[in-house]
Amino acid sequence: MTKIYSNSFSLTPPVPPSPAEQLHEYGYNEFLIDLPGHWKQVRSSTHNTITFHSDAHAATLIISVDSYEIPREKAQAVAQQCVASRLEALEQAAPGRVDVLRQSIRPHSGGVGLELSFVAETPKEVYIYVGHVTSRKVLNLSLVAKPGRQAAVALFDKTIANYQPKFP
């Protein structure tokens, strides 16, 4: 017997799409970021740092800007020092227990300075960092999340998609 027509269908109803998260825009001189309402701005101890915390994700987002006049020939050294000092601070907080999963310093895709990044974890937290060294500043964004690499990376990717640094 030859089949002329074949059809199949699922008895499981499709999952309705979740409603789009309402985002709140935070606009500053050096960057813009849109965050869902569960991210709450918390007081920071320094004037050049903005900190947000999400109880929903048990995560903290820290953005800072340091204004410098950075000659092009010194940008690489500044970037290396920036990454090294952050990793050193993690090592001081968790001696011998910091696992650096990825680290890079490369030219920014837009041709404006350097982009630096790393992902590190300790038994208690995952740290994801991205920074920019330009001719007039160092811009830093760090996410500190509970253990779980995949969840932390997914949260970072979702957050960074709504982050717009202003260059140079």
C-alpha positions as CSV (number, residue, x, y, z in Angstrom):
1,M,0.0,0.0,0.0
2,T,1.4,3.5,-0.9
3,K,0.9,6.4,1.5
4,I,-0.3,9.4,-0.3
5,Y,-0.8,11.7,2.7
6,S,0.9,11.7,6.1
7,N,0.2,14.0,9.0
8,S,1.4,14.2,12.6
9,F,0.7,16.6,15.4
10,S,1.5,17.0,19.1
11,L,-1.0,16.5,21.8
12,T,1.0,18.8,24.1
13,P,-0.3,22.4,23.9
14,P,2.4,25.0,23.0
15,V,3.8,26.9,25.9
16,P,2.6,30.5,25.7
17,P,5.4,33.1,25.3
18,S,6.2,34.9,28.5
19,P,5.3,38.5,28.6
20,A,8.2,40.8,27.7
21,E,10.0,42.1,30.8
22,Q,9.4,45.8,31.5
23,L,12.8,47.5,31.4
24,H,13.9,50.6,33.3
25,E,16.4,52.9,31.5
26,Y,19.4,54.2,33.5
27,G,21.2,56.9,31.5
28,Y,24.5,58.3,32.5
29,N,27.2,60.4,30.9
30,E,29.4,57.4,30.1
31,F,26.8,54.6,29.4
32,L,23.2,53.6,29.2
33,I,21.7,50.4,30.6
34,D,18.2,49.0,30.6
35,L,17.4,46.7,33.5
36,P,14.3,44.8,34.6
37,G,12.5,46.0,37.7
38,H,14.1,43.4,40.0
39,W,17.4,45.1,39.6
40,K,17.6,47.8,42.4
41,Q,20.2,50.5,42.6
42,V,22.1,50.3,45.9
43,R,24.3,52.9,47.5
44,S,28.0,52.8,46.5
45,S,30.9,53.9,48.6
46,T,32.6,55.6,45.7
47,H,31.5,58.5,43.5
48,N,32.4,56.8,40.2
49,T,30.6,53.5,40.8
50,I,27.0,52.5,40.3
51,T,25.8,49.2,41.8
52,F,22.6,47.3,41.2
53,H,21.5,44.2,43.0
54,S,18.9,41.6,42.0
55,D,17.4,39.4,44.7
56,A,15.7,37.4,42.0
57,H,19.0,36.3,40.7
58,A,21.1,36.7,43.8
59,A,23.5,38.8,41.7
60,T,25.2,42.2,41.8
61,L,26.1,44.4,38.8
62,I,28.8,47.0,39.3
63,I,29.6,49.7,36.7
64,S,32.5,52.2,37.2
65,V,34.2,54.8,35.2
66,D,37.7,56.2,35.8
67,S,38.6,59.3,33.8
68,Y,42.2,59.3,32.5
69,E,44.1,60.7,29.6
70,I,45.6,57.5,28.2
71,P,48.1,57.7,25.3
72,R,47.6,55.0,22.7
73,E,51.0,53.5,23.4
74,K,50.1,53.0,27.1
75,A,46.6,51.5,26.6
76,Q,47.8,47.9,26.5
77,A,49.7,48.3,29.8
78,V,46.6,50.0,31.4
79,A,44.4,47.2,30.3
80,Q,46.8,44.5,31.6
81,Q,47.0,46.3,35.0
82,C,43.2,46.6,35.2
83,V,42.6,42.9,34.6
84,A,45.5,41.9,36.9
85,S,44.4,44.1,39.8
86,R,40.8,42.7,39.6
87,L,42.0,39.1,39.5
88,E,44.4,39.9,42.4
89,A,41.5,41.3,44.5
90,L,39.6,38.0,43.8
91,E,42.6,36.0,44.8
92,Q,42.9,38.0,48.1
93,A,39.3,37.3,48.9
94,A,39.5,33.6,48.1
95,P,43.2,32.6,48.3
96,G,44.0,29.6,46.1
97,R,40.4,29.1,45.1
98,V,40.0,31.4,42.1
99,D,39.7,29.6,38.8
100,V,40.1,31.9,35.8
101,L,38.1,30.4,33.0
102,R,38.7,32.9,30.3
103,Q,40.6,36.2,29.9
104,S,41.3,38.5,27.0
105,I,42.4,41.9,25.9
106,R,41.7,42.8,22.3
107,P,41.0,45.8,20.1
108,H,37.5,47.0,20.4
109,S,35.4,46.0,17.4
110,G,34.4,49.6,16.8
111,G,38.1,50.7,16.7
112,V,37.8,52.7,19.9
113,G,40.5,51.5,22.3
114,L,40.7,48.1,23.9
115,E,38.1,45.6,25.3
116,L,39.1,43.5,28.2
117,S,37.3,40.7,29.8
118,F,37.5,37.7,32.1
119,V,35.4,35.0,33.7
120,A,36.4,33.6,37.0
121,E,34.8,31.6,39.7
122,T,35.3,30.7,43.3
123,P,33.4,28.1,45.3
124,K,30.9,30.9,46.3
125,E,30.6,33.1,43.2
126,V,31.0,33.5,39.5
127,Y,32.7,36.8,38.3
128,I,32.2,38.1,34.8
129,Y,33.9,41.3,33.8
130,V,34.1,43.4,30.7
131,G,36.0,46.7,30.5
132,H,37.0,49.3,27.9
133,V,40.2,51.3,27.8
134,T,39.9,54.4,25.6
135,S,41.9,57.6,25.2
136,R,40.0,59.3,28.0
137,K,38.7,56.6,30.4
138,V,38.5,53.1,31.7
139,L,34.9,51.8,31.8
140,N,34.2,48.7,33.9
141,L,31.2,46.4,34.1
142,S,31.2,43.4,36.5
143,L,28.6,40.8,37.3
144,V,28.9,38.8,40.5
145,A,26.5,35.9,40.6
146,K,25.9,32.8,42.7
147,P,27.7,29.6,41.6
148,G,26.6,28.1,38.3
149,R,28.6,29.0,35.2
150,Q,25.8,28.5,32.7
151,A,23.2,30.5,34.7
152,A,25.7,33.3,35.3
153,V,26.7,33.5,31.7
154,A,23.0,33.5,30.6
155,L,22.3,36.4,33.0
156,F,25.4,38.3,31.9
157,D,24.4,37.9,28.2
158,K,20.9,39.1,28.9
159,T,22.2,42.1,30.8
160,I,25.0,43.1,28.5
161,A,22.5,43.1,25.5
162,N,20.9,46.2,27.1
163,Y,24.2,48.0,28.0
164,Q,25.6,50.7,25.7
165,P,28.9,52.3,26.6
166,K,29.5,55.7,25.3
167,F,32.9,56.2,23.5
168,P,35.5,57.4,23.4
